[in-house]
Every structure is written in structure tokens, then in C-alpha cells.
Amino acid sequence: MTIRSLSIQGFRSIHKMNLALSRLNIISGPNGCGKSNLYKAVRLLHEAANGQLSQAIANEGGIQKIMWAGGHRAGDRAKDPKRMKLAVEMEHYEYQLEIGFPEPLITMFALDPLVKKENIWLSGYQRRSMSELMDRVNQAAFLKNVDDQRISYPMTLTQEDSIFGQLSDPHLYPEVSQVRETMRNWRFYHEFSVSGNSPMRVPQVGIRSPILSHDGTNLAAAFETLRERGQSETLFEVLDQAFPHSQFFVQEMGGRFQMMMQKEGILRPLESAEFSDGTLRFLCLAVALLSPRPPNFMALNEPENSLHPDLLPALARLIAEASRYTQLWLTTHSNELAEMIKQYCEVQHYQLDQENGETVVKGARFVEDDDL
């Protein structure tokens, strides 16, 4: 289920922004323009589906750190500036989450979020009242059940987390459950653990791993799973383009797996502990993007980091290939990488800038949207 559009209001440097998404989406711009804030906003929707909304916001420093801190703009009709709204429209469903501050005179937990509203609608209806599947206000909610009846949710909800993390008997609410599972299956890759003491530099217990972990620590097992079950021909073609005269394989030692590289001119294979940071990062990207169990949506934040420019053509090919099976979101500093990707496939490219502390899309005209 692909994402058609994303709407963000009041999140960090983003005052109001609506983005239409295609199969492959590139977000670029200078340092400090807010690219990573867009990435984090999408990931926050994913964390809400996982029932980790409060913890994810805490990891960012608390509710005060993620709220819009700028001033009002002429014509701004927002009734409550201390609200954040995140909304996503997918092929069949729309989901919206509205978060505010807790009451300071009631609780000492001033960094916790307060879920003000949460809604799910069927896509494509002009009147949302005709397509509403879930309507939550504060700690009470109405849901459409399996019999297509609108009923009051029988449990009181905690105010600091999404209903997704509190949904008991999900089989009674199949459409709400489907939205949750769709968003939970999104994948995000921001940083890979490639330091000297990284787990991927030493042998790890090998179990079949069709999905690379978010930090890449199961690289060897995921690489071998891909070799046995996935697009191994594409994998080795891309690796040969990126690292000519080198071969990569997994060594098994009593059930423990380790990445190895045989390089022309070196008499013994190199262990993963001897790989450069860039080599490990590229391997992680290759295994993540060519997963034998591709997700509906995957986001990569600045994948070119630590990579030599000579690796960008192979990375561009890799990203274009993965977009055949997965909707991709790519945040990058590199316009060169963006142009290389465009040689392979069509791309929705948003170039960002910052004006008076606000993240904006270059060339975009602001339109008020009361339905955000």
C-alpha cells in the first residue's frame, strides 16, 4: 500500500507542508534546511503504529523539542499554535494524528505528548463523515467494527500514545488493524553501526534474516539469506560495479556468520573487522534495498554518508532497482546522486530551503489547508 501524500504541521522547522509522493522520492537541500526533520516526521508515524509514540518523542528530547517554535505567518488560521499534526494518505486509507502539550498544572510530566485527536478515513471520499473508520478525541474513541458498526471503544485510552499501541482484539477492527500493520512494516535506515566495536565486525549467530536490522548488526545473516533466496545476481553485479576485482561472501564458523572479502592482489580474505566504514555501509545499503521480503515503503536518510564518490553510480543503480519493488524515500545532500538516479527511472524530487527558520520547498506556493 503506497503513500500518496504526506502532510505535516507544526513539527520542528516545518510550519505547514504537503507533499505528493511517487514511487521514488528524493528530498535534497543544504545543511540545516530541515531534510532530516521530514524524515523524522515520517518515522514518528511509524513509531505511533508500533505503540512507541511517547518513547520516540522522548528520544528527541520531549514534546517541546519537536514542536514548531517559529512565529505566525500572515493569513495563518491555526486556532491552536501549540499543536502538531501528521497525516498520511495511502492508497485506501488516510490517517491523521494531532498532538499537543500536557497541562502543566496537572502533571509534572511536561515532556510527554498529549494525543488530542486521531483519525482514520477511507480514501477517495469527498465527505469524510461518510468514510470515517476511527475517531479519537483525547481518551475516548469511536471505531468501525467487523460488522461495519460505529461503536465506542470499550477501554479508556492513555493520553500519551496512539490508539495503535492500545488496540486489544484487533480482529474486531480489521481496517484499523490493517492501517496499523501497514505503517508498522515501513522500514527506516539512518545510521549503521560500523565503529570498531560494531557487532557486524565480529562473528554473529546466524539465523535466516530476510530483513536487515535498522542498525545493520545482522549484516552477515541478511547477506547470506539474500544470496540464497533473493536477487543474488543483482547483488553481485552491483558489488562488482562498486568494488571491482573483489568478491564478498559469508564464512560460517560453528553456526556463527562473518562477512569476508577476497580482494585481488591480497593473498588471504579480509575479515569484516578489516573492512572500511564505507565498505560496510555500502554492503548494508545493498542488503537492505534488495531484501527478499521488500516492504511497501522504505526511507533512507543520507545514504551517501562515508561513501567515496566512486561508489555513487552503483548506489544510484541500486536505489533505482529497489524502487521497482518498494516505494522509496531518499534524503540526501548529494545532487550528484539524485541526478544519477534520474538516469535510471522517474523521480519525484523536492529541493528544500529555509526561510526565516522555516523549512520550505523551493518554488512551492503556500496554500492554506484547513483539512490538514
Secondary structure, 3 states (H helix, E strand, C coil): CCEEEEEEEEECCEEEEEEECCCEEEEECCCCCCHHHHHHHHHHHHHHHCCCHHHHHHHCCCHHHHECCCCCCCCCCCCCCCEEEEEEEECCEEEEEEEECCCCCCCCCCCCCEEEEEEEEECCCCCHHHCEEEEEECCEEEEECCCCCEEECCCCCCCCCCHHHHCCCHHHCHHHHHHHHHHHCCEEECCCCCCCCCHHHCCEECCCCCCCCCCCCCHHHHHHHHHHHCCHHHHHHHHHHHCCCEEEEEEEECCEEEEEEEECCCCCCEEHHHCCHHHHHHHHHHHHHCCCCCCCEEEEECCCCCCCHHHHHHHHHHHHHHCCCCEEEEEECCHHHHHHHHCCCCCEEEEEEEECCEEEECCCCCCCCCCC
